[in-house]
Amino acid sequence: MTGKLDGRIALVSGSGRGIGREIARKLASDGARVVVNDLDSDMAHETAATIRGAGGEALVCAGSVTEDGFAETFVGAAVNEFGGVDIIVNNAGYTWDSVVQKMTDEQWRAIIDVHLTAPFRILRAAQPVIAAAAKEEAAKGREVFRKVVNISSIAGTGGNAGQINYSAAKAGIIGLTRTMAKEWGRYKVNVNAVAFGPIRTRLTEGSAKGDSTIKIDDKEIRVGVNPELLHQMEQMIPLGRVGTPEEAAGAVYLFCLPESNFISGQYVICGGGFTI
């Protein structure tokens, strides 16, 4: 039995852990060859090892998606090792929250850079590869669809107090998605987005003391949602609980399938019926 993504070459940013890891594993389990990326090289290699252990193919391209030149390196890794690019999932990111009067320029720029500028750069770097492949396929009378799935959030579709930087970036991703769908339709590329609601990851799992942190560029950044607040939020989710990383990956997977070949420029909320 063959997978629907057999032979497809996928780039998944931020796939060393959490949702990104499950996206990489899900695509690989259906036959895609995956370029795994993460800021943490050890976690990226662990994800790749898991994929290979299950019989799949994976390559590691560790590093920060916000670094100058990273996008070209990321795309180049897929082309050099696997021969092209068929699927791009722009997933990497984190949160650095404050209300507007307390938010610094550094916080604003960091979150805009990772959630909006980095996907733009990756897509820009992939354009020559995708355009050349599409031209060659068209000359042969072949219609081959490629996929871009950008990750947004319900903070981007409805706003969220204390997250003006994150909300702005995730709203921007929807605009980017709709524009790219129009620009790349001629290449037979479907460009869509998934806006996540509450999903149980290290960015939502916090302690009651609010002391959960992640390390970004030698900075300890506080993350997580207070357990009491998360519990209250959970009560408002029509399906009765927060989502799992595997369920989040499933939503992305839907946009990578051939069945989505005539869907482009859209976003779907993966939040158990919860919106803000």
N, C-alpha and C positions, 0 to 999 in steps of 0.2 A: 504493500500500500504506500503510495507516494503522498507527500504533503502538498498542500496548495501553494506553499512558498518555496518549493524545491528550486534551487539555483538562484534564488533572489539574494541580493547582497544588501545587508542592512547596517546602517550606522545608528547606534543608540547612545546618546550622550548621557552621562550620569548614571551608568548602568552597573556600578560596582555594588550597589545595595538597594534596598527598598523597592519602590515601584520600577525604577529603571532596570534593576536586576531581573525582576519578573517579566518585564517586557522583552528583554534580551532572551531569556530562557523560553518564553512563549513563542517568539518568532523562530528561534532555533529548533524548537520541538516540531515545528511544521515545515522544516527543511531549509530555512534561511541560513546563510552564512553571515555571522554577526561580527562587527567591529565594536568591541566593548571599550567604553571610555569611563574613566572616573578620575577625580582629583587624587584619590588614594590608590596608588598603583597596586598595593597588595590586594585590595578589595576587587579591583578590576581583574587581576589575574585569578582570583578565587572564582569570580563569576565565569570567566572563560574556561577554567578547569572543570567547573560543574557542567557547562555545556558540552565540552569534549567528553566528559565522563558518561554523558547520556547519549553519545554517538553523534553529536553535532560538530560544527566547525565554528571556531571563534578565534579572533585576533585581538590583541590588546593595544590600545592607543591611549596611554595614560596622560593626564595633564589637565590644566585648567582651560575650559572653553573660552575664557575671557582673555587669554594670553594672545598677544599679537602673533599672527602666523599659525596659530593652532588649527584654525579651520582648514587651511590648505594641507596641513599635516594629516588631519583626520580623514579628509576626502582622499588624499594621496595614499594613505594606508589601505583603504578599500580597493582603490584602482590597482595598486602595485601587487597586492597579495591575492585579490580575488577577481580583478579584471573589470570593475565597474561599480556603479551605485544604482540601486533599485528602490531602496526604502531609507528614508531619513526620519528618525524620531528625535525631536529636540526636547529632551526631558530634563537635562541638568539644571539644578537650581537649589536655592535655600531661601530662608526668610530672615530678615533683620528688621524687627518691628519697632516702631515708635509713633506717637501721635505727631502731627505735622509740626507743632511748635518745638518739639524736642528732636526732630529728625535732622541729622547732619547731612551736608552735601555728600560726604563719603558714603553714608548709608544709602542715600538716593541713587548715586551713581553705581554703586556695587550691585544693587538689585536690578536696576535697569540693564546694566551690562550683561549679567549672567542670564537673565530671563528674556531679554529682547534683542540686545546687540549681538550676542553670541549666536542665536539662531539665524539672524540676518546674515552674519558672516559665513556661517556654514552653508547656507543656501547659495550665497553668492559664489563661494568656492566650488560648489557642486555644479553650477550652471554650465560651464564649458563641457564637462563630462556628460551631463545629461543631454545637452543640446546636440553634441556630436553623435551620441548613440541614437537619439530620436531621428536625426537626419538620415543616418545609415539605414535604420529600420524602415523609414518612410520610402526610401529609394527602392527598397526590396518589397514594398507593398505590405509591410507588416505593421500591425497596430499593437504596440507593447505599452502597457500602463505601468507607471511608477508611482510611488506613494510618498507623501510627506505628511507626517502627523506631528503637529505642534502641541505642546502641553500648556493649557491655560488653567484657570481655576474659577470657582464661583466668586472668588474675590474680584476677578476681572469682569465677570458678567454682572455683578450686583454691588461691588464695593465692599470693603470691610474696615471698620474703624481700627486705627492703629497700624494699618498696612497700606498707606498711601503709595509707597514705592512699589510694593508687590502688586497691588491692585492695578496701578497704572501700567506696569509691565505686562501683566496678564491680559488686560484689556487691549494693549498694543498688539499682543500676539494674535488676537482675533482679527484686527485690521491687517496685520501682516499676512495672515492666512488667506483672507479674502482677496487681497491684492495678488499674492502669488498664484492663487488658483486662476486668476485672469491672465497673468503673464505666462504661466507655464502650461496652460491648457493646450497650446499648440504643440507641446512636447508630449502630450498624453500623460501628464502628471496630475494625479489627484492630490490636492492640498487641503487637508482638514485639520481640525483641532479637537482635543478632548479637554473639557474643563472639569477638573476634579472637585468633588465635594469633600466631606470629611473621610479621609483614608488613614488607617492606622499605620503610621511610619514613625521614624525617629524625630521627624519634624513636628509631629502632633503629640507624640508620647512625651509628656513632661512630668516632673515631680511636683508634689504639692508645694514645695518650697520655691519652685520656679528657677531651679539651678541647673537644668539640663542645658548643655552647650555642645556646639560643634566647632571645629577649628578650621578657619578659612584664612589663608595667607598670614599665618602666625597670630591670628586674632581669635579669641574665644567669644563666640557669638551665642547668646542665649536663644534657645529654641523651645518648642513644645507648647502645648496648650494646658492650662491648669486642669487637673483631672475633674474638678467639680464643674468647670465650664464645659469640658468635653462631654461630661455626663448629661448636662442640660441640653447640649446640642444634639446628643444622641436621641433624646426624647422627642425631638422635632423631626427626626428622619422618618418618613413614612414607612420604610422597610424595617425600622426598629433598631438599627445598629449602624456603626461606622463600617466603611468598606475595608476590604483587605487589599494588599498590594497585588495579589493574583487577580482580583476582580478588576482593579484599575488597569492592569495589563490587558485583560480581556477586551476592554473598551477600545484600547489602541489597536489591538489585533484586528478588530472588525474593520477598521479603516485600511488595513493592509491587504485584505483579501480581494480576490478578483470580483467577488460579488459587489464590491463598492466602486467598481470602475466608472459608474456614471454619477457618483456623488463627489462634489468638489466645492470648496469654498464654504463649508459648513462647520459648525461645532456642535458637539453633543455633551450634555452634562452627565457625568458619572458620579452620582451623589445619592443614590437610593431614594430619589424623589425630593431631596432637600435642596432648596435654593435660598439665596439671600438677596 
